[in-house]
Amino acid sequence: MSVMTDRYEAIRLRNQLCFPIYLCSKEITRKYGTMLEKMDLTYTQYVVMMYFWEKKSSNVKELGKTLMLDPSTLTPLLKKLEAKGYLIRERSQSDERNLTVTITEAGDKLQDAALSVHDEMCGCIDLSAEEAETLYKLIAKVLMNVENR
């Protein structure tokens, strides 16, 4: 019997970058979810808090653009973080359409707990600093290429 070339070889799971990226994202997010329960945060709330630990204050439009989250996702998320006392949402005095969000002292203090989450995740992922940097750059390149096409 002759060996036939599989004309569908290109679309086999083993040949897809999207599949291991999807699985990796799903499993990392699941693992974070378990760790973040101690902080009473979802993964997406954690990402928002990381943004505010760095920026301290921002308008919702810039936050959404940076995190690639739409207003329908951000509004309830920010309301929950405000109810927990981690953020304050205020309408701009000069333009009522702009909503400014600022981290509170309680929100800022969450950074200490986040350090242990970061350390635990680094242990799970188990890459050297150089490997992590290379992976980050490659993923950022893929994301930029997909966004621009």
DRENVEX-579607 format. One record per atom (N, C-alpha, C): residue in one letter; atom name; x, y, z. Coordinates in steps of 0.2 Angstrom, whole numbers. Last residue first. Layout:
// DRENVEX-579607
 residu atome     x     y     z
      a    CA     X     Y     Z
...
// end
This chain:
// DRENVEX-579607
 residu atome     x     y     z
      r     N   -18   213    57
      r    CA   -20   210    50
      r     C   -27   209    50
      n     N   -14   218    69
      n    CA   -13   222    63
      n     C   -15   219    56
      e     N   -16   208    78
      e    CA   -20   214    79
      e     C   -20   218    72
      v     N    -6   198    74
      v    CA   -13   197    73
      v     C   -18   203    74
      n     N     5   205    77
      n    CA     4   203    70
      n     C    -3   202    69
      m     N     4   207    91
      m    CA     4   213    87
      m     C     3   211    80
      l     N     4   193    95
      l    CA    -2   197    96
      l     C    -2   203    92
      v     N    17   190    91
      v    CA    11   186    88
      v     C     5   190    89
      k     N    24   198    99
      k    CA    25   199    92
      k     C    19   195    89
      a     N    21   193   112
      a    CA    19   200   110
      a     C    19   201   103
      i     N    26   180   111
      i    CA    19   181   112
      i     C    17   188   110
      l     N    40   184   110
      l    CA    37   180   105
      l     C    29   181   105
      k     N    42   191   122
      k    CA    43   194   116
      k     C    40   191   110
      y     N    39   180   131
      y    CA    35   186   132
      y     C    36   190   125
      l     N    50   171   128
      l    CA    43   169   127
      l     C    38   175   127
      t     N    61   179   132
      t    CA    60   177   125
      t     C    53   175   123
      e     N    58   180   146
      e    CA    59   186   142
      e     C    58   184   134
      a     N    59   166   149
      a    CA    52   170   150
      a     C    52   176   146
      e     N    72   163   147
      e    CA    66   160   143
      e     C    60   163   144
      e     N    78   172   156
      e    CA    79   172   149
      e     C    74   169   145
      a     N    74   166   168
      a    CA    72   173   166
      a     C    73   175   159
      s     N    67   150   165
      s    CA    73   154   167
      s     C    71   161   165
      l     N    52   143   171
      l    CA    56   146   165
      l     C    62   150   168
      d     N    40   138   179
      d    CA    47   136   179
      d     C    51   137   172
      i     N    27   139   182
      i    CA    29   140   175
      i     C    36   137   174
      c     N    27   138   196
      c    CA    23   133   192
      c     C    26   133   184
      g     N    35   148   200
      g    CA    37   141   201
      g     C    33   136   197
      c     N    27   159   195
      c    CA    34   158   192
      c     C    37   151   194
      m     N    16   157   204
      m    CA    16   156   197
      m     C    22   155   193
      e     N    23   161   216
      e    CA    20   154   215
      e     C    19   152   208
      d     N    26   174   214
      d    CA    31   169   215
      d     C    29   162   214
      h     N    13   180   212
      h    CA    18   180   207
      h     C    23   175   208
      v     N     8   177   224
      v    CA     4   174   219
      v     C     9   174   213
      s     N    16   185   232
      s    CA    16   178   233
      s     C    13   174   227
      l     N    13   198   227
      l    CA    19   196   226
      l     C    20   188   227
      a     N     0   200   231
      a    CA     1   198   224
      a     C     8   196   223
      a     N     1   205   244
      a    CA    -2   198   243
      a     C     0   195   236
      d     N     6   217   241
      d    CA    10   213   245
      d     C     7   206   244
      q     N    -4   224   234
      q    CA     2   222   230
      q     C     6   217   234
      l     N   -15   228   242
      l    CA   -15   221   239
      l     C    -9   219   236
      k     N   -12   241   245
      k    CA   -10   236   249
      k     C   -10   229   247
      d     N   -20   248   235
      d    CA   -13   248   234
      d     C    -9   242   239
      g     N   -33   246   240
      g    CA   -31   243   234
      g     C   -23   242   233
      a     N   -32   254   251
      a    CA   -33   247   252
      a     C   -31   243   246
      e     N   -30   266   245
      e    CA   -25   264   249
      e     C   -25   256   250
      t     N   -36   265   228
      t    CA   -37   267   235
      t     C   -31   264   239
      i     N   -34   271   211
      i    CA   -33   266   216
      i     C   -33   269   223
      t     N   -46   278   201
      t    CA   -40   279   205
      t     C   -40   273   210
      v     N   -53   283   186
      v    CA   -53   278   191
      v     C   -46   278   194
      t     N   -64   294   178
      t    CA   -58   293   180
      t     C   -58   288   186
      l     N   -74   295   164
      l    CA   -74   292   170
      l     C   -66   291   172
      n     N   -81   307   153
      n    CA   -75   303   155
      n     C   -75   301   162
      r     N   -93   314   152
      r    CA   -92   307   148
      r     C   -86   303   150
      e     N   -91   326   158
      e    CA   -95   321   162
      e     C   -94   314   158
      d     N   -77   335   159
      d    CA   -81   331   154
      d     C   -84   325   157
      s     N   -72   342   170
      s    CA   -73   345   164
      s     C   -77   342   158
      q     N   -74   332   180
      q    CA   -77   339   181
      q     C   -78   342   174
      s     N   -77   315   177
      s    CA   -72   321   176
      s     C   -76   327   177
      r     N   -83   304   190
      r    CA   -84   308   183
      r     C   -79   314   183
      e     N   -74   291   197
      e    CA   -76   298   198
      e     C   -77   301   191
      r     N   -71   277   207
      r    CA   -73   279   200
      r     C   -76   286   201
      i     N   -58   269   216
      i    CA   -64   275   216
      i     C   -65   277   209
      l     N   -54   253   222
      l    CA   -54   258   217
      l     C   -59   263   219
      y     N   -56   245   233
      y    CA   -50   245   230
      y     C   -49   251   225
      g     N   -68   242   239
      g    CA   -64   247   242
      g     C   -57   248   239
      k     N   -77   234   234
      k    CA   -72   230   238
      k     C   -68   236   241
      a     N   -83   242   225
      a    CA   -87   240   231
      a     C   -83   236   236
      e     N   -73   243   216
      e    CA   -75   249   220
      e     C   -79   247   226
      l     N   -74   231   210
      l    CA   -68   233   213
      l     C   -69   239   218
      k     N   -87   232   205
      k    CA   -85   227   210
      k     C   -79   228   214
      k     N   -85   242   195
      k    CA   -90   243   201
      k     C   -89   238   206
      l     N   -76   236   187
      l    CA   -74   242   191
      l     C   -79   243   196
      l     N   -84   226   181
      l    CA   -78   224   185
      l     C   -76   230   189
      p     N   -95   233   175
      p    CA   -96   229   181
      p     C   -90   227   185
      t     N   -86   240   165
      t    CA   -90   243   170
      t     C   -92   239   176
      l     N   -78   230   157
      l    CA   -75   235   162
      l     C   -80   238   167
      t     N   -87   224   148
      t    CA   -83   220   153
      t     C   -81   225   159
      s     N   -92   235   141
      s    CA   -97   231   144
      s     C   -93   226   149
      p     N   -80   241   136
      p    CA   -84   244   142
      p     C   -89   240   145
      d     N   -67   229   133
      d    CA   -73   233   131
      d     C   -76   236   137
      l     N   -50   227   134
      l    CA   -56   226   137
      l     C   -61   231   135
      m     N   -36   229   132
      m    CA   -40   226   127
      m     C   -47   223   130
      l     N   -29   236   141
      l    CA   -30   229   143
      l     C   -34   225   138
      t     N   -28   249   134
      t    CA   -22   245   137
      t     C   -23   238   138
      k     N   -41   252   132
      k    CA   -37   251   127
      k     C   -31   247   129
      g     N   -46   252   146
      g    CA   -49   247   141
      g     C   -44   246   135
      l     N   -38   263   150
      l    CA   -38   257   154
      l     C   -40   251   149
      e     N   -43   274   142
      e    CA   -36   271   142
      e     C   -35   264   145
      k     N   -57   274   147
      k    CA   -55   273   139
      k     C   -48   270   139
      v     N   -56   277   160
      v    CA   -58   270   158
      v     C   -56   269   151
      n     N   -41   285   165
      n    CA   -48   285   163
      n     C   -50   279   160
      s     N   -32   282   181
      s    CA   -32   282   173
      s     C   -40   283   172
      s     N   -19   280   193
      s    CA   -25   283   191
      s     C   -26   283   183
      k     N    -9   270   195
      k    CA   -12   274   201
      k     C   -19   277   199
      k     N    -1   262   187
      k    CA    -3   269   185
      k     C    -6   273   190
      e     N     3   250   195
      e    CA     8   254   191
      e     C     6   261   190
      w     N    -9   247   201
      w    CA    -3   247   205
      w     C     2   251   201
      f     N   -17   247   189
      f    CA   -18   252   194
      f     C   -12   252   199
      y     N   -13   234   183
      y    CA   -13   241   179
      y     C   -13   247   184
      m     N   -16   225   193
      m    CA    -9   226   191
      m     C    -8   233   187
      m     N   -30   227   193
      m    CA   -27   229   199
      m     C   -19   230   197
      v     N   -33   221   181
      v    CA   -35   228   182
      v     C   -31   231   188
      v     N   -29   208   184
      v    CA   -25   211   179
      v     C   -27   219   179
      y     N   -38   205   194
      y    CA   -31   205   196
      y     C   -27   209   190
      q     N   -50   204   186
      q    CA   -49   209   192
      q     C   -42   210   194
      t     N   -47   193   179
      t    CA   -47   199   176
      t     C   -47   205   180
      y     N   -47   183   189
      y    CA   -41   184   185
      y     C   -41   191   182
      t     N   -55   189   204
      t    CA   -55   185   198
      t     C   -48   187   194
      l     N   -51   190   221
      l    CA   -51   193   215
      l     C   -51   188   209
      d     N   -48   187   235
      d    CA   -55   188   233
      d     C   -55   192   226
      m     N   -36   182   238
      m    CA   -37   189   238
      m     C   -44   191   236
      k     N   -39   168   237
      k    CA   -36   171   244
      k     C   -37   178   244
      e     N   -41   167   224
      e    CA   -47   166   228
      e     C   -45   169   235
      l     N   -29   167   217
      l    CA   -32   173   218
      l     C   -38   173   223
      m     N   -26   153   215
      m    CA   -22   157   219
      m     C   -25   164   221
      t     N   -36   149   206
      t    CA   -36   146   212
      t     C   -32   150   217
      g     N   -33   158   195
      g    CA   -40   158   199
      g     C   -40   155   206
      y     N   -21   153   191
      y    CA   -21   160   194
      y     C   -28   160   198
      k     N   -25   141   185
      k    CA   -21   141   191
      k     C   -21   148   195
      r     N   -33   147   175
      r    CA   -36   142   180
      r     C   -32   142   186
      t     N   -23   153   167
      t    CA   -29   157   170
      t     C   -32   153   176
      i     N   -16   142   163
      i    CA   -13   147   168
      i     C   -18   151   171
      e     N   -25   135   156
      e    CA   -23   132   162
      e     C   -19   137   166
      k     N   -28   144   145
      k    CA   -33   142   149
      k     C   -31   139   156
      s     N   -15   146   140
      s    CA   -19   152   143
      s     C   -24   149   147
      c     N   -13   133   135
      c    CA    -8   136   140
      c     C   -12   142   144
      l     N   -23   131   126
      l    CA   -22   127   132
      l     C   -18   130   137
      y     N   -19   142   116
      y    CA   -26   141   120
      y     C   -25   137   126
      i     N    -6   137   113
      i    CA    -7   144   116
      i     C   -14   144   120
      p     N    -9   125   107
      p    CA    -5   125   113
      p     C    -6   132   117
      f     N   -18   130    96
      f    CA   -20   125   101
      f     C   -16   125   107
      c     N   -10   139    88
      c    CA   -16   142    92
      c     C   -18   137    97
      l     N    -1   132    81
      l    CA     1   136    86
      l     C    -5   138    91
      q     N    -4   116    74
      q    CA    -7   122    76
      q     C    -4   126    82
      n     N    -1   103    72
      n    CA     3   108    68
      n     C     0   115    69
      r     N    -9    95    80
      r    CA    -1    95    81
      r     C     2   100    77
      l     N   -21    96    74
      l    CA   -20   100    80
      l     C   -12   100    81
      r     N   -20    99    56
      r    CA   -20    94    62
      r     C   -18    98    68
      i     N   -20   107    45
      i    CA   -25   108    50
      i     C   -26   103    55
      a     N   -10   102    37
      a    CA    -9   109    40
      a     C   -14   110    45
      e     N   -15    90    32
      e    CA    -9    90    37
      e     C    -9    97    41
      y     N   -23    87    22
      y    CA   -26    91    28
      y     C   -21    91    34
      r     N   -18    78    14
      r    CA   -19    85    11
      r     C   -21    90    17
      d     N    -6    67    17
      d    CA   -12    70    20
      d     C   -13    77    18
      t     N     0    57     5
      t    CA     1    63     8
      t     C    -6    65    11
      m     N     0    39     7
      m    CA    -3    45     4
      m     C    -1    51     8
      v     N    10    26     3
      v    CA     9    31     8
      v     C     6    37     4
      s     N     3    11    -4
      s    CA     7    17    -5
      s     C     5    22     1
      m     N     4    -6     0
      m    CA     0     0     0
      m     C     4     6     0
// end
